[in-house]
Amino acid sequence: MLPHPHEPDVRQAFDLLGERFPGSLLALDTAGPGFFDSQDQHDALSKVAARMR
């Protein structure tokens, strides 16, 4: 879900998580530039109006 919002909003979300769950670990999946560049050709993502940034 994190590729959808703008960076300042993601940073704010991490700040809130850090305040709410101090000392916790956060596991994330990653997506490289190629993933963002090819989302219009993806079988499922091409059918969704939201674009990852």
N, C-alpha and C positions, 0 to 999 in steps of 0.2 A: 504494500500500500504506500510505502514512503516515496516511490518515484513520482507519484501524482501531485502532491502539494509543492509549493515553492519552498526553497531552502529555509527562509526565516521561520516558516510554520513548522518545518521538521525540527529545527533547532529548539523551538519553543516546546514542542512535544517531548523531546529528549530531556529538556530542563525540568518539565513537570514530572516526568517519570522518575528522574533522579531525586527530586524532592520527595516524591510520594513513596519511593522504594529505595531508600539509601542503602548502599552496600550490595545491592542486587546486581546480577549479571544480565546482560541483554544479548540475545542471539539474533542475528540478522542473516538474511539471504542477500546476495549481491547481484547486480546486473551491470554489465559493461556497456561501453558506448555502442557496440554493434547491436545490442539488444534494443536500444532506443531508436537507432537508425532504421531497424527493420520491422518495427511494430506494425506498419501499414501492410506488410506482406504476411504477417503472422495469421494462422488460420482462425484463432479466436480473438486476438487483440484487434485485428482489422475491423471487426464487427462492433467494437465498443467505441462510443464517442469520446471518452476520456483518453487523453494522450499522456504518456509518461514523459517526464522532462529530465 
